[in-house]
């Protein structure tokens, strides 16, 4: 079972939980598309720095 730590109360909760069952902290949803966009932009910046 995958777990994650609640930043509010430090309780280990199920990784798929959207809220902490203890303190009701709402976990932010991260979209994978934003991660890929950030990676692509970082690669483009590195290539730009190497070429110029």
C-alpha positions as protocol buffer text, in pm:
chain_id: "A"
residue {
  index: 1
  type: UNK
  ca { x: 0 y: 0 z: 0 }
}
residue {
  index: 2
  type: UNK
  ca { x: 143 y: 336 z: -103 }
}
residue {
  index: 3
  type: UNK
  ca { x: 119 y: 614 z: 151 }
}
residue {
  index: 4
  type: UNK
  ca { x: 200 y: 981 z: 172 }
}
residue {
  index: 5
  type: UNK
  ca { x: 253 y: 1210 z: 468 }
}
residue {
  index: 6
  type: UNK
  ca { x: 2 y: 1481 z: 548 }
}
residue {
  index: 7
  type: UNK
  ca { x: 189 y: 1814 z: 568 }
}
residue {
  index: 8
  type: UNK
  ca { x: -56 y: 1942 z: 825 }
}
residue {
  index: 9
  type: UNK
  ca { x: -62 y: 1666 z: 1089 }
}
residue {
  index: 10
  type: UNK
  ca { x: 225 y: 1436 z: 972 }
}
residue {
  index: 11
  type: UNK
  ca { x: -8 y: 1134 z: 958 }
}
residue {
  index: 12
  type: UNK
  ca { x: 57 y: 863 z: 699 }
}
residue {
  index: 13
  type: UNK
  ca { x: -246 y: 835 z: 472 }
}
residue {
  index: 14
  type: UNK
  ca { x: -330 y: 637 z: 160 }
}
residue {
  index: 15
  type: UNK
  ca { x: -157 y: 780 z: -147 }
}
residue {
  index: 16
  type: UNK
  ca { x: -487 y: 798 z: -336 }
}
residue {
  index: 17
  type: UNK
  ca { x: -660 y: 1006 z: -67 }
}
residue {
  index: 18
  type: UNK
  ca { x: -773 y: 1353 z: -163 }
}
residue {
  index: 19
  type: UNK
  ca { x: -815 y: 1463 z: 201 }
}
residue {
  index: 20
  type: UNK
  ca { x: -654 y: 1361 z: 529 }
}
residue {
  index: 21
  type: UNK
  ca { x: -900 y: 1160 z: 741 }
}
residue {
  index: 22
  type: UNK
  ca { x: -754 y: 1307 z: 1062 }
}
residue {
  index: 23
  type: UNK
  ca { x: -728 y: 1683 z: 1000 }
}
residue {
  index: 24
  type: UNK
  ca { x: -924 y: 1715 z: 672 }
}
residue {
  index: 25
  type: UNK
  ca { x: -625 y: 1868 z: 488 }
}
residue {
  index: 26
  type: UNK
  ca { x: -698 y: 1875 z: 113 }
}
residue {
  index: 27
  type: UNK
  ca { x: -410 y: 1748 z: -97 }
}
residue {
  index: 28
  type: UNK
  ca { x: -338 y: 1944 z: -412 }
}
residue {
  index: 29
  type: UNK
  ca { x: -378 y: 1751 z: -735 }
}
residue {
  index: 30
  type: UNK
  ca { x: -79 y: 1772 z: -965 }
}
residue {
  index: 31
  type: UNK
  ca { x: -137 y: 1711 z: -1330 }
}
residue {
  index: 32
  type: UNK
  ca { x: 123 y: 1509 z: -1514 }
}
residue {
  index: 33
  type: UNK
  ca { x: 96 y: 1736 z: -1816 }
}
residue {
  index: 34
  type: UNK
  ca { x: 249 y: 2022 z: -1614 }
}
residue {
  index: 35
  type: UNK
  ca { x: 542 y: 1801 z: -1519 }
}
residue {
  index: 36
  type: UNK
  ca { x: 610 y: 1714 z: -1883 }
}
residue {
  index: 37
  type: UNK
  ca { x: 585 y: 2078 z: -1989 }
}
residue {
  index: 38
  type: UNK
  ca { x: 837 y: 2175 z: -1720 }
}
residue {
  index: 39
  type: UNK
  ca { x: 1076 y: 1899 z: -1828 }
}
residue {
  index: 40
  type: UNK
  ca { x: 1051 y: 1998 z: -2195 }
}
residue {
  index: 41
  type: UNK
  ca { x: 1112 y: 2365 z: -2113 }
}
residue {
  index: 42
  type: UNK
  ca { x: 1416 y: 2275 z: -1901 }
}
residue {
  index: 43
  type: UNK
  ca { x: 1563 y: 2068 z: -2185 }
}
residue {
  index: 44
  type: UNK
  ca { x: 1505 y: 2351 z: -2434 }
}
residue {
  index: 45
  type: UNK
  ca { x: 1675 y: 2598 z: -2200 }
}
residue {
  index: 46
  type: UNK
  ca { x: 1974 y: 2367 z: -2155 }
}
residue {
  index: 47
  type: UNK
  ca { x: 2006 y: 2317 z: -2531 }
}
residue {
  index: 48
  type: UNK
  ca { x: 1987 y: 2693 z: -2583 }
}
residue {
  index: 49
  type: UNK
  ca { x: 2264 y: 2751 z: -2327 }
}
residue {
  index: 50
  type: UNK
  ca { x: 2487 y: 2486 z: -2486 }
}
residue {
  index: 51
  type: UNK
  ca { x: 2440 y: 2613 z: -2842 }
}
residue {
  index: 52
  type: UNK
  ca { x: 2475 y: 2983 z: -2763 }
}
